[in-house]
Amino acid sequence: MTERLPIRRTRGFQRDLQTLIPKKNRENLIFDLERISKNDLRRYANLKGKLLEPFKSYHKGNFRILFVYCSQCFQDFNHRLNCNGCDENDLERIILIDINHRSNAYKYNKSDLSNFTLYEP
């Protein structure tokens, strides 16, 4: 069994998680996300389109979670994202960017995805 990847959240993800998802479902969702390992990442292809290319999507019911695997993002897309949480010495982690209902899941503009701040509990 491979080691699980640490999870970090953005402020926008945390805010939307609190408002969109009921508490019981929220705990189950976080439980599932915390169990993603490096080998599991093969299940999640990078999204299509120039704006969404660095991101991967996790599906849970009617919700879509947009996330970034830091190691791949740093190697392939670092020039595009302005990630405040990017640390060259700690790239083996996942950053949860956004959660949305599937009807609104991929409707973003550049400012939504280019600047995000990590959530500190």
Secondary structure, DSSP 8 states (H G I E B T S, - for coil): ---B--EEEBHHHHHHHHHHS-HHHHHHHHHHHTT-BTGGGGGS-B-SSTTTTT-EEEEETTEEEEEEEHHHHHHHHTTT-EETT--TT--S-EEEEEEEETTTTT---HHHHHEE-B---
